Amino acid sequence: MKNINFKLILIHLLGAILFIWAFGQLFWLYDIELITALSKEGKESVRDFGPERMAYVLLAKDIVPFIGLLLSFSISLFLTIKRKKGVINSILVFVIALALIIVELLDFDFINHIIMLPGKILFDSVLWTSITNAAILILVAVWVHFSKLTNK
């Protein structure tokens, strides 16, 4: 219990969630043609793309949160080792964030609408909306991870 730093865990968990959401935004770039057709023409347009292509999109949608989590875990692990804060803190952040992904607590529709807002205000295309939102989320996530709040 001596090495467990709850403040560091909470701050790095926030950073992990932001990375997960950022990679969720980058998911839209996986098959931009299909996603654009789906967002503009609705579910009827998906039939034109075939089941195999749709299966890959759905698989990518399930995988991207784990990529964000791994990136966040890598940064968190690097920082805790460098700052000598205890590796257990990074492992706890990873386990908590993994549990949040598995039980789908980070997949709320209202959160997605809030996350998509900056890009939607600036751009009309799915491509630039996703890039803008992902960039903002990644910048904030990096700032949270490297914040001096965890150094105290």
Protein Blocks (a to p, Z undefined) as FASTA:
>chain_A
ZZpcfklmmmmmmmmmmmmmmmmmmmmmmmmmlmmmmmmnojmlmmmnojklmmmmmmmm
mmmmmmmmmmmmmmmmmmmmmnonojklmmmmmmmmmmmmmnopmmcfklmmmmmmmmmm
mpmbfklmmmmmmmmmmmmmmmmmmpmklmZZ
